[in-house]
Amino acid sequence: MAKVTANYEVVYIMDPALGDEAIAAMIEKFKALVESQQGTVAEVDDWGKRRLAYPINDLNEGHYVLMTFTSTPDLPAEMDRVMKITEGVMRSMIVCKDEK
């Protein structure tokens, strides 16, 4: 049976206190994670530092990143697991853009 791929979007918020170099390294880390699982990154949109709708961990601002990628259905679960254990990632959400 052939591998089925789908289009996904992930939005994640990082602690802005990490600094520009650490934030850039984390963005590259998540791009490399997609590519190591035979996925393809379509776009990475760095939204920068923005005010949060509500405080998270006593912080009022976060660094937002939107990444669009194509992969097999098992990658989003792995990416979610990695983001939950990565220090500095405050929140993340992965959605499938394809209609079912």
MOPAC internal coordinates of N, CA, C and O (Angstrom, degrees):
PM7 1SCF
backbone

  N    0.0000 0     0.00 0     0.00 0    0    0    0
  C    1.4512 1     0.00 0     0.00 0    1    0    0
  C    1.5285 1   109.24 1     0.00 0    2    1    0
  O    1.2310 1   120.33 1   -42.36 1    3    2    1
  N    1.3014 1   116.97 1   137.64 1    3    2    1
  C    1.4593 1   122.02 1  -177.80 1    5    3    2
  C    1.5204 1   110.94 1   -75.61 1    6    5    3
  O    1.2310 1   121.44 1   -28.80 1    7    6    5
  N    1.3243 1   114.86 1   151.20 1    7    6    5
  C    1.4642 1   119.53 1   176.20 1    9    7    6
  C    1.5187 1   109.25 1   -71.37 1   10    9    7
  O    1.2310 1   120.60 1   -44.62 1   11   10    9
  N    1.3102 1   116.46 1   135.38 1   11   10    9
  C    1.4518 1   121.91 1   177.70 1   13   11   10
  C    1.5166 1   107.55 1  -100.65 1   14   13   11
  O    1.2310 1   120.91 1   -49.66 1   15   14   13
  N    1.3347 1   115.86 1   130.34 1   15   14   13
  C    1.4551 1   119.36 1   178.47 1   17   15   14
  C    1.5186 1   109.73 1  -112.15 1   18   17   15
  O    1.2310 1   121.41 1   -22.95 1   19   18   17
  N    1.3068 1   114.90 1   157.05 1   19   18   17
  C    1.4607 1   121.34 1   179.50 1   21   19   18
  C    1.5236 1   108.55 1  -140.51 1   22   21   19
  O    1.2310 1   121.08 1   -17.09 1   23   22   21
  N    1.3178 1   115.53 1   162.91 1   23   22   21
  C    1.4603 1   121.93 1   177.69 1   25   23   22
  C    1.5218 1   109.02 1   -95.42 1   26   25   23
  O    1.2310 1   120.90 1   -45.59 1   27   26   25
  N    1.3244 1   115.89 1   134.41 1   27   26   25
  C    1.4626 1   122.04 1  -177.94 1   29   27   26
  C    1.5244 1   110.34 1  -130.40 1   30   29   27
  O    1.2310 1   121.52 1   -23.79 1   31   30   29
  N    1.3216 1   114.69 1   156.21 1   31   30   29
  C    1.4634 1   123.07 1   170.77 1   33   31   30
  C    1.5161 1   107.69 1  -125.84 1   34   33   31
  O    1.2310 1   121.04 1   -40.74 1   35   34   33
  N    1.3078 1   115.61 1   139.26 1   35   34   33
  C    1.4604 1   120.62 1   172.77 1   37   35   34
  C    1.5242 1   107.67 1  -128.45 1   38   37   35
  O    1.2310 1   121.34 1   -48.27 1   39   38   37
  N    1.3181 1   115.04 1   131.73 1   39   38   37
  C    1.4630 1   122.01 1   172.84 1   41   39   38
  C    1.5119 1   106.27 1  -115.39 1   42   41   39
  O    1.2310 1   120.61 1   -52.54 1   43   42   41
  N    1.3183 1   116.44 1   127.46 1   43   42   41
  C    1.4571 1   118.69 1   176.78 1   45   43   42
  C    1.5198 1   109.86 1  -134.00 1   46   45   43
  O    1.2310 1   122.09 1   -30.97 1   47   46   45
  N    1.3370 1   113.61 1   149.03 1   47   46   45
  C    1.4608 1   121.63 1  -178.08 1   49   47   46
  C    1.5232 1   107.10 1  -115.28 1   50   49   47
  O    1.2310 1   121.19 1   -52.37 1   51   50   49
  N    1.3237 1   115.33 1   127.63 1   51   50   49
  C    1.4570 1   120.64 1   179.49 1   53   51   50
  C    1.5223 1   110.14 1  -112.50 1   54   53   51
  O    1.2310 1   121.34 1   -22.98 1   55   54   53
  N    1.3106 1   115.03 1   157.02 1   55   54   53
  C    1.4650 1   122.15 1   176.80 1   57   55   54
  C    1.5307 1   108.42 1   -66.98 1   58   57   55
  O    1.2310 1   119.57 1   -59.11 1   59   58   57
  N    1.3398 1   118.43 1   120.89 1   59   58   57
  C    1.4695 1   119.35 1  -178.47 1   61   59   58
  C    1.5230 1   113.61 1   -68.51 1   62   61   59
  O    1.2310 1   119.89 1   165.40 1   63   62   61
  N    1.3174 1   117.81 1   -14.60 1   63   62   61
  C    1.4653 1   121.14 1   178.77 1   65   63   62
  C    1.5357 1   111.77 1   -72.03 1   66   65   63
  O    1.2310 1   119.77 1   171.19 1   67   66   65
  N    1.3258 1   118.04 1    -8.81 1   67   66   65
  C    1.4632 1   120.70 1   178.93 1   69   67   66
  C    1.5237 1   111.92 1   -64.34 1   70   69   67
  O    1.2310 1   120.17 1   148.10 1   71   70   69
  N    1.3054 1   117.29 1   -31.90 1   71   70   69
  C    1.4602 1   120.72 1  -177.86 1   73   71   70
  C    1.5193 1   110.96 1    97.01 1   74   73   71
  O    1.2310 1   121.16 1   -19.62 1   75   74   73
  N    1.3172 1   115.39 1   160.38 1   75   74   73
  C    1.4629 1   121.25 1  -174.86 1   77   75   74
  C    1.5244 1   113.33 1   -62.79 1   78   77   75
  O    1.2310 1   120.16 1   138.47 1   79   78   77
  N    1.3345 1   117.29 1   -41.53 1   79   78   77
  C    1.4664 1   120.15 1  -177.83 1   81   79   78
  C    1.5194 1   111.22 1   -66.56 1   82   81   79
  O    1.2310 1   119.83 1   136.52 1   83   82   81
  N    1.3187 1   117.92 1   -43.48 1   83   82   81
  C    1.4606 1   121.12 1  -179.41 1   85   83   82
  C    1.5216 1   111.05 1   -67.93 1   86   85   83
  O    1.2310 1   120.18 1   143.52 1   87   86   85
  N    1.3203 1   117.27 1   -36.48 1   87   86   85
  C    1.4592 1   120.95 1   178.40 1   89   87   86
  C    1.5318 1   109.78 1   -66.58 1   90   89   87
  O    1.2310 1   120.30 1   135.60 1   91   90   89
  N    1.3292 1   117.04 1   -44.40 1   91   90   89
  C    1.4708 1   120.53 1   177.78 1   93   91   90
  C    1.5312 1   110.92 1   -62.26 1   94   93   91
  O    1.2310 1   120.22 1   141.26 1   95   94   93
  N    1.3255 1   117.18 1   -38.74 1   95   94   93
  C    1.4606 1   120.86 1   178.61 1   97   95   94
  C    1.5247 1   110.93 1   -66.14 1   98   97   95
  O    1.2310 1   120.05 1   142.69 1   99   98   97
  N    1.3296 1   117.50 1   -37.31 1   99   98   97
  C    1.4536 1   120.89 1   179.90 1  101   99   98
  C    1.5333 1   110.82 1   -69.85 1  102  101   99
  O    1.2310 1   120.27 1   142.14 1  103  102  101
  N    1.3276 1   117.09 1   -37.86 1  103  102  101
  C    1.4663 1   120.37 1   176.32 1  105  103  102
  C    1.5257 1   109.77 1   -61.56 1  106  105  103
  O    1.2310 1   120.37 1   136.17 1  107  106  105
  N    1.3244 1   116.91 1   -43.83 1  107  106  105
  C    1.4645 1   121.30 1   177.70 1  109  107  106
  C    1.5251 1   111.63 1   -64.98 1  110  109  107
  O    1.2310 1   120.38 1   144.39 1  111  110  109
  N    1.3157 1   116.87 1   -35.61 1  111  110  109
  C    1.4678 1   121.12 1   178.56 1  113  111  110
  C    1.5224 1   110.35 1   -61.45 1  114  113  111
  O    1.2310 1   119.94 1   135.53 1  115  114  113
  N    1.3319 1   117.71 1   -44.47 1  115  114  113
  C    1.4572 1   120.31 1  -178.51 1  117  115  114
  C    1.5317 1   111.38 1   -72.98 1  118  117  115
  O    1.2310 1   119.76 1   147.19 1  119  118  117
  N    1.3419 1   118.06 1   -32.81 1  119  118  117
  C    1.4604 1   120.36 1   173.59 1  121  119  118
  C    1.5294 1   110.13 1   -63.98 1  122  121  119
  O    1.2310 1   120.43 1   137.19 1  123  122  121
  N    1.3194 1   116.78 1   -42.81 1  123  122  121
  C    1.4651 1   121.03 1   179.88 1  125  123  122
  C    1.5225 1   111.27 1   -65.93 1  126  125  123
  O    1.2310 1   120.19 1   146.20 1  127  126  125
  N    1.3251 1   117.25 1   -33.80 1  127  126  125
  C    1.4666 1   120.92 1   177.78 1  129  127  126
  C    1.5207 1   110.22 1   -62.34 1  130  129  127
  O    1.2310 1   120.15 1   136.13 1  131  130  129
  N    1.3234 1   117.32 1   -43.87 1  131  130  129
  C    1.4742 1   121.15 1   178.66 1  133  131  130
  C    1.5246 1   110.10 1   -63.60 1  134  133  131
  O    1.2310 1   120.60 1   133.67 1  135  134  133
  N    1.3262 1   116.46 1   -46.33 1  135  134  133
  C    1.4608 1   120.43 1  -176.93 1  137  135  134
  C    1.5240 1   112.37 1   -69.35 1  138  137  135
  O    1.2310 1   119.63 1   150.68 1  139  138  137
  N    1.3222 1   118.31 1   -29.32 1  139  138  137
  C    1.4680 1   120.84 1   178.22 1  141  139  138
  C    1.5261 1   112.01 1   -72.10 1  142  141  139
  O    1.2310 1   120.15 1   160.67 1  143  142  141
  N    1.3192 1   117.31 1   -19.33 1  143  142  141
  C    1.4664 1   121.95 1   179.08 1  145  143  142
  C    1.5365 1   111.13 1  -101.18 1  146  145  143
  O    1.2310 1   119.86 1  -154.27 1  147  146  145
  N    1.3143 1   117.88 1    25.73 1  147  146  145
  C    1.4607 1   125.47 1  -179.61 1  149  147  146
  C    1.5291 1   112.45 1    60.33 1  150  149  147
  O    1.2310 1   120.18 1  -149.11 1  151  150  149
  N    1.3206 1   117.26 1    30.89 1  151  150  149
  C    1.4575 1   122.00 1   173.29 1  153  151  150
  C    1.5155 1   109.68 1   -98.05 1  154  153  151
  O    1.2310 1   120.58 1   -12.01 1  155  154  153
  N    1.3163 1   116.50 1   167.99 1  155  154  153
  C    1.4527 1   120.59 1   177.10 1  157  155  154
  C    1.5237 1   109.25 1  -125.91 1  158  157  155
  O    1.2310 1   120.98 1   -48.89 1  159  158  157
  N    1.3106 1   115.74 1   131.11 1  159  158  157
  C    1.4610 1   121.77 1   178.56 1  161  159  158
  C    1.5214 1   107.65 1   -86.61 1  162  161  159
  O    1.2310 1   120.64 1   -59.30 1  163  162  161
  N    1.3324 1   116.38 1   120.70 1  163  162  161
  C    1.4615 1   120.74 1   179.91 1  165  163  162
  C    1.5203 1   111.38 1   -85.26 1  166  165  163
  O    1.2310 1   120.56 1   138.50 1  167  166  165
  N    1.3373 1   116.54 1   -41.50 1  167  166  165
  C    1.4628 1   119.86 1  -175.28 1  169  167  166
  C    1.5204 1   109.72 1  -159.09 1  170  169  167
  O    1.2310 1   120.94 1   -36.55 1  171  170  169
  N    1.3241 1   115.81 1   143.45 1  171  170  169
  C    1.4635 1   122.42 1   171.38 1  173  171  170
  C    1.5197 1   106.51 1  -124.56 1  174  173  171
  O    1.2310 1   120.97 1   -62.39 1  175  174  173
  N    1.3191 1   115.76 1   117.61 1  175  174  173
  C    1.4616 1   121.40 1  -177.76 1  177  175  174
  C    1.5301 1   108.14 1  -113.80 1  178  177  175
  O    1.2310 1   121.00 1   -73.23 1  179  178  177
  N    1.3186 1   115.68 1   106.77 1  179  178  177
  C    1.4625 1   121.74 1  -179.55 1  181  179  178
  C    1.5302 1   108.33 1   -87.04 1  182  181  179
  O    1.2310 1   120.65 1   -73.44 1  183  182  181
  N    1.3258 1   116.36 1   106.56 1  183  182  181
  C    1.4615 1   121.51 1  -176.96 1  185  183  182
  C    1.5240 1   112.14 1   -80.38 1  186  185  183
  O    1.2310 1   119.99 1   163.10 1  187  186  185
  N    1.3095 1   117.63 1   -16.90 1  187  186  185
  C    1.4578 1   120.95 1   179.14 1  189  187  186
  C    1.5214 1   112.99 1    82.94 1  190  189  187
  O    1.2310 1   121.72 1    16.03 1  191  190  189
  N    1.3214 1   114.31 1  -163.97 1  191  190  189
  C    1.4671 1   120.87 1  -175.89 1  193  191  190
  C    1.5250 1   109.87 1   -82.57 1  194  193  191
  O    1.2310 1   121.26 1   -51.59 1  195  194  193
  N    1.3378 1   115.20 1   128.41 1  195  194  193
  C    1.4635 1   121.53 1   179.84 1  197  195  194
  C    1.5222 1   109.82 1  -138.29 1  198  197  195
  O    1.2310 1   121.62 1   -21.05 1  199  198  197
  N    1.3132 1   114.51 1   158.95 1  199  198  197
  C    1.4604 1   120.94 1   177.66 1  201  199  198
  C    1.5227 1   109.22 1   -74.02 1  202  201  199
  O    1.2310 1   120.59 1   -42.83 1  203  202  201
  N    1.3278 1   116.47 1   137.17 1  203  202  201
  C    1.4594 1   122.06 1   178.20 1  205  203  202
  C    1.5281 1   110.19 1   -80.76 1  206  205  203
  O    1.2310 1   120.45 1   -26.79 1  207  206  205
  N    1.3174 1   116.75 1   153.21 1  207  206  205
  C    1.4607 1   121.43 1   177.69 1  209  207  206
  C    1.5279 1   110.82 1   -68.17 1  210  209  207
  O    1.2310 1   120.61 1   148.82 1  211  210  209
  N    1.3230 1   116.44 1   -31.18 1  211  210  209
  C    1.4601 1   122.53 1   177.28 1  213  211  210
  C    1.5228 1   107.70 1  -149.14 1  214  213  211
  O    1.2310 1   119.69 1   -25.92 1  215  214  213
  N    1.3256 1   118.19 1   154.08 1  215  214  213
  C    1.4748 1   120.10 1  -178.01 1  217  215  214
  C    1.5356 1   112.13 1   -64.16 1  218  217  215
  O    1.2310 1   121.11 1   -42.35 1  219  218  217
  N    1.3096 1   115.49 1   137.65 1  219  218  217
  C    1.4642 1   122.66 1   174.07 1  221  219  218
  C    1.5146 1   106.31 1  -122.74 1  222  221  219
  O    1.2310 1   120.19 1   -58.03 1  223  222  221
  N    1.3190 1   117.25 1   121.97 1  223  222  221
  C    1.4682 1   122.68 1  -178.49 1  225  223  222
  C    1.5258 1   110.98 1    53.49 1  226  225  223
  O    1.2310 1   120.28 1  -138.67 1  227  226  225
  N    1.3157 1   117.06 1    41.33 1  227  226  225
  C    1.4658 1   124.87 1   179.80 1  229  227  226
  C    1.5293 1   113.26 1    63.36 1  230  229  227
  O    1.2310 1   119.81 1  -159.25 1  231  230  229
  N    1.3210 1   117.97 1    20.75 1  231  230  229
  C    1.4609 1   122.16 1   176.46 1  233  231  230
  C    1.5238 1   109.35 1  -109.15 1  234  233  231
  O    1.2310 1   120.46 1   -37.15 1  235  234  233
  N    1.3228 1   116.72 1   142.85 1  235  234  233
  C    1.4575 1   121.64 1   179.79 1  237  235  234
  C    1.5260 1   113.04 1  -105.66 1  238  237  235
  O    1.2310 1   120.08 1   172.97 1  239  238  237
  N    1.3396 1   117.46 1    -7.03 1  239  238  237
  C    1.4547 1   121.93 1   179.14 1  241  239  238
  C    1.5163 1   109.99 1  -130.93 1  242  241  239
  O    1.2310 1   121.06 1   -25.12 1  243  242  241
  N    1.3315 1   115.58 1   154.88 1  243  242  241
  C    1.4462 1   121.38 1   177.46 1  245  243  242
  C    1.5162 1   110.18 1  -148.17 1  246  245  243
  O    1.2310 1   120.37 1   -20.75 1  247  246  245
  N    1.3220 1   116.90 1   159.25 1  247  246  245
  C    1.4652 1   122.60 1   178.19 1  249  247  246
  C    1.5289 1   107.42 1   -98.88 1  250  249  247
  O    1.2310 1   120.58 1   -65.78 1  251  250  249
  N    1.3438 1   116.49 1   114.22 1  251  250  249
  C    1.4587 1   122.51 1  -174.99 1  253  251  250
  C    1.5231 1   111.46 1   -94.17 1  254  253  251
  O    1.2310 1   121.20 1   -38.11 1  255  254  253
  N    1.3576 1   115.31 1   141.89 1  255  254  253
  C    1.4607 1   121.93 1   175.09 1  257  255  254
  C    1.5280 1   108.18 1  -138.90 1  258  257  255
  O    1.2310 1   120.39 1   -46.09 1  259  258  257
  N    1.3386 1   116.87 1   133.91 1  259  258  257
  C    1.4584 1   123.30 1   174.78 1  261  259  258
  C    1.5194 1   107.61 1  -114.20 1  262  261  259
  O    1.2310 1   120.39 1   -54.15 1  263  262  261
  N    1.3322 1   116.85 1   125.85 1  263  262  261
  C    1.4620 1   121.27 1   178.45 1  265  263  262
  C    1.5221 1   108.67 1  -125.34 1  266  265  263
  O    1.2310 1   120.66 1   -48.61 1  267  266  265
  N    1.3400 1   116.34 1   131.39 1  267  266  265
  C    1.4545 1   123.27 1   176.95 1  269  267  266
  C    1.5255 1   107.58 1  -109.24 1  270  269  267
  O    1.2310 1   120.80 1   -48.03 1  271  270  269
  N    1.3470 1   116.08 1   131.97 1  271  270  269
  C    1.4643 1   119.09 1  -178.47 1  273  271  270
  C    1.5210 1   110.79 1  -149.76 1  274  273  271
  O    1.2310 1   121.30 1   -16.13 1  275  274  273
  N    1.3285 1   115.11 1   163.87 1  275  274  273
  C    1.4558 1   123.49 1   176.32 1  277  275  274
  C    1.5169 1   107.44 1  -118.66 1  278  277  275
  O    1.2310 1   120.74 1   -47.24 1  279  278  277
  N    1.3396 1   116.19 1   132.76 1  279  278  277
  C    1.4636 1   119.41 1  -179.73 1  281  279  278
  C    1.5201 1   110.28 1  -161.03 1  282  281  279
  O    1.2310 1   121.71 1    -2.33 1  283  282  281
  N    1.3207 1   114.33 1   177.67 1  283  282  281
  C    1.4592 1   120.70 1   173.19 1  285  283  282
  C    1.5265 1   108.70 1   -75.39 1  286  285  283
  O    1.2310 1   119.70 1   -17.99 1  287  286  285
  N    1.3212 1   118.18 1   162.01 1  287  286  285
  C    1.4706 1   120.22 1  -175.11 1  289  287  286
  C    1.5361 1   115.89 1   -65.85 1  290  289  287
  O    1.2310 1   119.51 1   165.64 1  291  290  289
  N    1.3198 1   118.54 1   -14.36 1  291  290  289
  C    1.4669 1   119.03 1  -178.59 1  293  291  290
  C    1.5379 1   113.17 1   -83.03 1  294  293  291
  O    1.2310 1   119.34 1   160.95 1  295  294  293
  N    1.3254 1   118.87 1   -19.05 1  295  294  293
  C    1.4591 1   121.36 1  -178.48 1  297  295  294
  C    1.5293 1   114.10 1   -66.54 1  298  297  295
  O    1.2310 1   118.18 1   137.43 1  299  298  297
  N    1.3290 1   121.08 1   -42.57 1  299  298  297
  C    1.4681 1   118.97 1  -179.64 1  301  299  298
  C    1.5307 1   113.88 1   -57.76 1  302  301  299
  O    1.2310 1   119.82 1   143.79 1  303  302  301
  N    1.3063 1   117.94 1   -36.21 1  303  302  301
  C    1.4643 1   120.36 1   177.90 1  305  303  302
  C    1.5268 1   110.68 1   -65.73 1  306  305  303
  O    1.2310 1   120.22 1   138.79 1  307  306  305
  N    1.3216 1   117.18 1   -41.21 1  307  306  305
  C    1.4661 1   121.20 1   178.22 1  309  307  306
  C    1.5270 1   110.69 1   -67.31 1  310  309  307
  O    1.2310 1   120.34 1   138.66 1  311  310  309
  N    1.3362 1   116.96 1   -41.34 1  311  310  309
  C    1.4568 1   120.48 1   178.83 1  313  311  310
  C    1.5262 1   110.89 1   -63.83 1  314  313  311
  O    1.2310 1   120.27 1   139.14 1  315  314  313
  N    1.3214 1   117.08 1   -40.86 1  315  314  313
  C    1.4628 1   121.17 1   177.83 1  317  315  314
  C    1.5310 1   110.49 1   -61.98 1  318  317  315
  O    1.2310 1   120.48 1   137.98 1  319  318  317
  N    1.3270 1   116.69 1   -42.02 1  319  318  317
  C    1.4688 1   121.04 1   178.70 1  321  319  318
  C    1.5252 1   110.72 1   -61.99 1  322  321  319
  O    1.2310 1   120.41 1   134.46 1  323  322  321
  N    1.3368 1   116.81 1   -45.54 1  323  322  321
  C    1.4654 1   121.30 1  -178.44 1  325  323  322
  C    1.5253 1   110.42 1   -65.41 1  326  325  323
  O    1.2310 1   120.13 1   138.86 1  327  326  325
  N    1.3269 1   117.35 1   -41.14 1  327  326  325
  C    1.4675 1   120.13 1  -179.47 1  329  327  326
  C    1.5271 1   111.83 1   -66.09 1  330  329  327
  O    1.2310 1   120.22 1   145.90 1  331  330  329
  N    1.3188 1   117.19 1   -34.10 1  331  330  329
  C    1.4654 1   120.10 1  -179.73 1  333  331  330
  C    1.5257 1   112.20 1   -68.57 1  334  333  331
  O    1.2310 1   120.16 1   150.82 1  335  334  333
  N    1.3294 1   117.30 1   -29.18 1  335  334  333
  C    1.4638 1   119.67 1  -177.96 1  337  335  334
  C    1.5302 1   112.70 1   -99.33 1  338  337  335
  O    1.2310 1   119.98 1   177.70 1  339  338  337
  N    1.3335 1   117.64 1    -2.30 1  339  338  337
  C    1.4629 1   121.26 1  -179.73 1  341  339  338
  C    1.5239 1   109.90 1   -83.69 1  342  341  339
  O    1.2310 1   121.12 1   -55.97 1  343  342  341
  N    1.3127 1   115.47 1   124.03 1  343  342  341
  C    1.4650 1   121.64 1   178.28 1  345  343  342
  C    1.5234 1   109.13 1   -66.60 1  346  345  343
  O    1.2310 1   120.43 1   -49.75 1  347  346  345
  N    1.3132 1   116.79 1   130.25 1  347  346  345
  C    1.4559 1   121.31 1   178.48 1  349  347  346
  C    1.5176 1   114.01 1   105.31 1  350  349  347
  O    1.2310 1   119.73 1   162.04 1  351  350  349
  N    1.3426 1   118.11 1   -17.96 1  351  350  349
  C    1.4622 1   120.63 1   175.96 1  353  351  350
  C    1.5217 1   107.36 1   -87.16 1  354  353  351
  O    1.2310 1   121.03 1   -63.82 1  355  354  353
  N    1.3341 1   115.63 1   116.18 1  355  354  353
  C    1.4600 1   120.24 1  -175.87 1  357  355  354
  C    1.5271 1   111.69 1   -84.81 1  358  357  355
  O    1.2310 1   119.86 1   137.33 1  359  358  357
  N    1.3231 1   117.86 1   -42.67 1  359  358  357
  C    1.4569 1   123.43 1   179.80 1  361  359  358
  C    1.5204 1   108.59 1  -150.64 1  362  361  359
  O    1.2310 1   120.82 1   -25.98 1  363  362  361
  N    1.3418 1   116.04 1   154.02 1  363  362  361
  C    1.4547 1   120.80 1   173.76 1  365  363  362
  C    1.5217 1   109.67 1  -151.80 1  366  365  363
  O    1.2310 1   121.10 1   -26.72 1  367  366  365
  N    1.3250 1   115.51 1   153.28 1  367  366  365
  C    1.4524 1   120.92 1   177.88 1  369  367  366
  C    1.5254 1   108.30 1  -147.39 1  370  369  367
  O    1.2310 1   120.71 1   -51.91 1  371  370  369
  N    1.3400 1   116.25 1   128.09 1  371  370  369
  C    1.4450 1   122.33 1   179.79 1  373  371  370
  C    1.5252 1   107.83 1  -115.00 1  374  373  371
  O    1.2310 1   120.71 1   -49.59 1  375  374  373
  N    1.3393 1   116.25 1   130.41 1  375  374  373
  C    1.4647 1   120.65 1   178.69 1  377  375  374
  C    1.5293 1   109.53 1  -130.10 1  378  377  375
  O    1.2310 1   121.17 1   -31.29 1  379  378  377
  N    1.3285 1   115.37 1   148.71 1  379  378  377
  C    1.4562 1   121.56 1   175.02 1  381  379  378
  C    1.5208 1   107.53 1   -89.87 1  382  381  379
  O    1.2310 1   120.05 1   -53.53 1  383  382  381
  N    1.3350 1   117.52 1   126.47 1  383  382  381
  C    1.4612 1   121.51 1  -177.72 1  385  383  382
  C    1.5288 1   112.37 1   -85.35 1  386  385  383
  O    1.2310 1   119.88 1   164.29 1  387  386  385
  N    1.3165 1   117.83 1   -15.71 1  387  386  385
  C    1.4693 1   121.13 1  -179.20 1  389  387  386
  C    1.5188 1   109.76 1   -78.41 1  390  389  387
  O    1.2310 1   121.08 1   -37.36 1  391  390  389
  N    1.3229 1   115.55 1   142.64 1  391  390  389
  C    1.4571 1   120.12 1   176.45 1  393  391  390
  C    1.5030 1   109.57 1   -78.72 1  394  393  391
  O    1.2310 1   121.13 1   -32.05 1  395  394  393
  N    1.3037 1   115.44 1   147.95 1  395  394  393
  C    1.4650 1   120.34 1  -179.56 1  397  395  394
  C    1.4964 1   110.92 1  -100.89 1  398  397  395
  O    1.2310 1   120.10 1   180.00 1  399  398  397

